[in-house]
């Protein structure tokens, strides 16, 4: 709604212009969804022609390019949509209802299982495309990392521990690095001729590794990571504040 209001002000409330913008956005979504369907039917690394995407969308190739500056613009938009959907799935697993280790395991299993179910989409979002601005996958990882950092801060606040300024400042890039390492590890695991260990075995390995890092850093700072759902910590904290 805010975007529409802005557009209306910019173009003097031109109704035709607003209708064109809405039509353009709808057509872009159709094209992006068509590109994702084509990717799902393709193999990782396969060269996908724009003509295939246009045909899947029921459009002429020339019409498709009216809605995107070039192929890179199209590919970035497709990456952004895939990462948005994946990010939403993973963020849904970051619930305060689970124990810390369960939350970590759920997120990592989500990444591994999604990569197995959608190998070409996983390959595609890892591609480094030219252009300004952050990479769509980096933005998705950042959103996940921010939520994990919030969960960690809940544990820190529960114990009443004052982290140093350096620890506070370093928490964000450290969590980002952890999540980024998961994606890099899955990429390497999936690229091998034989997927060994199994998806579950590899997810467990990653989860155990990350859990040891988190627990180890917490122990060094006198913080005991509780083996209870984080919702219970919040309940205790709320009662103590009354």
C-alpha positions in Angstrom: 0.0 0.0 0.0 2.8 2.4 0.8 4.4 1.7 -2.6 1.1 2.5 -4.3 0.7 5.8 -2.4 4.3 6.8 -3.3 3.7 5.9 -7.0 0.5 7.9 -6.9 2.2 11.0 -5.5 5.1 10.7 -7.9 2.8 10.5 -11.0 0.2 13.0 -9.8 -2.4 10.3 -9.1 -2.4 9.1 -12.7 -4.7 6.2 -12.5 -3.5 4.7 -15.8 0.0 4.8 -14.6 -0.9 3.0 -11.4 -2.8 0.4 -13.4 0.2 -0.1 -15.6 2.5 -0.5 -12.6 0.1 -3.1 -11.1 -0.1 -4.9 -14.4 3.7 -4.9 -14.7 4.2 -6.3 -11.2 1.7 -9.0 -11.9 3.3 -9.9 -15.2 6.8 -10.0 -13.5 5.4 -12.5 -10.9 4.1 -14.7 -13.7 7.5 -14.7 -15.4 9.4 -15.3 -12.2 7.1 -18.2 -11.3 7.5 -19.6 -14.8 11.3 -19.4 -14.5 11.2 -21.3 -11.2 9.1 -24.1 -12.8 11.6 -24.4 -15.6 14.4 -24.6 -13.2 12.7 -27.3 -11.2 12.5 -29.4 -14.4 16.2 -28.8 -15.2 19.4 -30.2 -13.9 21.9 -28.1 -11.9 24.2 -26.2 -14.2 22.0 -26.7 -17.2 21.8 -23.7 -19.6 18.2 -22.4 -19.5 17.2 -20.3 -22.5 15.0 -17.3 -22.0 12.7 -18.6 -24.7 11.8 -21.6 -22.5 10.8 -19.3 -19.7 8.8 -17.1 -22.0 6.9 -20.2 -23.4 6.3 -21.4 -19.8 4.8 -18.0 -19.0 2.7 -18.0 -22.2 4.5 -14.9 -23.5 6.6 -13.9 -26.4 10.3 -13.4 -25.6 10.1 -9.8 -26.6 7.3 -9.2 -24.2 9.3 -10.8 -21.4 12.1 -8.3 -21.8 9.6 -5.4 -21.4 9.5 -6.3 -17.7 13.2 -6.9 -17.1 16.2 -4.8 -18.1 18.2 -7.9 -19.2 18.9 -11.5 -18.4 20.8 -10.6 -15.2 17.8 -8.5 -14.0 15.6 -11.5 -14.6 17.9 -14.0 -12.9 18.3 -11.7 -9.8 14.6 -11.4 -9.5 14.2 -15.2 -9.7 17.0 -15.6 -7.1 15.3 -13.1 -4.8 11.9 -15.0 -5.0 13.5 -18.4 -4.3 15.5 -17.0 -1.4 12.4 -15.2 0.0 10.4 -18.5 0.0 13.3 -20.5 1.5 13.9 -17.8 4.1 10.3 -17.9 5.2 10.4 -21.7 5.6 13.6 -21.5 7.7 12.4 -18.6 9.8 9.2 -20.5 10.7 11.5 -23.1 12.3 13.1 -20.5 14.6 10.4 -20.9 17.3 10.8 -20.1 21.0 8.8 -23.3 21.6 11.9 -25.5 21.1 15.1 -26.2 23.1 18.2 -24.4 21.6 19.6 -27.6 20.2 16.2 -28.5 18.6 16.0 -25.1 17.0 19.4 -25.4 15.5 18.8 -28.9 14.3 15.4 -27.9 12.7 17.0 -25.0 10.7 19.9 -27.1 9.4 17.6 -30.0 8.5 15.5 -27.5 6.7 18.4 -26.3 4.6 19.7 -29.8 3.8 16.2 -31.3 3.0 15.3 -28.3 0.8 18.6 -28.6 -1.1 17.9 -32.3 -1.7 14.3 -31.7 -2.8 15.2 -28.7 -5.0 18.8 -29.3 -6.2 18.6 -26.9 -9.2 17.1 -24.1 -7.1 19.8 -24.6 -4.6 22.5 -24.4 -7.3 20.8 -21.4 -8.8 20.7 -19.2 -5.6 24.4 -19.9 -5.1 25.3 -18.3 -8.4 27.2 -15.0 -8.2 25.5 -12.6 -10.6 26.8 -9.2 -11.6 25.0 -6.1 -10.4 24.8 -3.7 -7.5 23.4 -4.4 -4.1 23.7 -7.5 -1.8 23.2 -11.0 -3.1 19.7 -12.4 -2.5 21.1 -15.4 -0.6 23.2 -13.1 1.6 20.0 -11.1 2.4 18.2 -14.3 3.3 21.1 -15.5 5.5 21.1 -12.1 7.2 17.4 -12.4 8.1 17.9 -15.9 9.6 21.1 -14.8 11.4 19.2 -11.8 13.0 16.6 -14.1 14.4 19.1 -16.6 15.7 21.0 -13.7 17.3 17.7 -12.7 19.0 17.3 -16.2 20.4 20.9 -16.1 21.7 20.3 -12.7 23.4 17.3 -14.3 25.2 19.6 -16.8 26.8 22.2 -14.1 27.7 19.5 -11.9 29.2 18.1 -14.8 31.2 21.4 -15.2 32.9 21.9 -11.5 33.4 25.4 -11.7 31.8 26.9 -8.5 30.5 28.8 -9.3 27.3 31.7 -7.1 26.4 31.3 -4.6 23.6 33.6 -6.7 21.4 31.4 -9.8 22.0 28.2 -7.8 21.2 29.7 -6.4 18.1 31.1 -9.7 17.0 27.9 -11.7 17.5 26.2 -10.6 14.3 29.0 -11.5 11.8 29.8 -14.7 13.8 26.2 -15.9 13.5 26.1 -14.9 9.8 29.3 -16.9 9.3 27.7 -20.0 10.9 24.7 -19.9 8.7 26.8 -19.2 5.6 29.0 -22.1 6.4 25.9 -24.4 6.5 25.0 -23.3 2.9 28.7 -23.8 1.8 28.9 -27.2 3.4 25.6 -28.3 1.8 26.8 -27.1 -1.6 30.0 -29.1 -1.3 28.2 -32.2 0.0 25.7 -32.1 -2.8 28.3 -31.5 -5.5 30.0 -34.9 -4.9 29.3 -37.9 -7.0 27.7 -39.8 -4.1 25.7 -38.2 -1.3 27.5 -39.7 1.7 26.7 -39.4 4.5 22.9 -39.4 4.1 21.0 -36.1 4.3 20.0 -36.8 7.9 23.5 -37.9 8.8 25.0 -34.7 7.3 22.4 -32.5 8.9 23.2 -34.1 12.3 26.9 -33.6 11.7 26.4 -29.9 10.9 24.0 -29.4 13.8 26.4 -31.0 16.3 29.3 -28.9 15.0 27.4 -25.6 15.3 26.0 -26.6 18.7 29.5 -27.3 20.1 30.6 -23.9 18.9 27.7 -22.1 20.5 27.9 -24.1 23.7 31.7 -23.7 23.9 31.6 -19.9 23.5 28.8 -19.7 26.1 30.7 -21.9 28.6 33.8 -19.7 28.2 31.7 -16.7 29.2 30.0 -18.3 32.2 26.7 -18.8 30.4 24.9 -22.1 30.7 22.7 -22.8 27.7 19.5 -24.3 29.2 18.1 -27.6 28.0 14.5 -26.3 28.0 12.3 -24.5 25.5 13.2 -20.9 25.2 9.5 -20.0 25.8 10.0 -21.2 29.4 12.9 -18.8 29.8 10.8 -15.9 28.5 8.1 -16.9 31.0 10.5 -16.9 33.9 12.0 -13.5 32.8 8.5 -12.0 32.5 7.6 -13.1 36.0 10.8 -11.8 37.5 10.1 -8.4 36.0 6.7 -8.0 37.6 
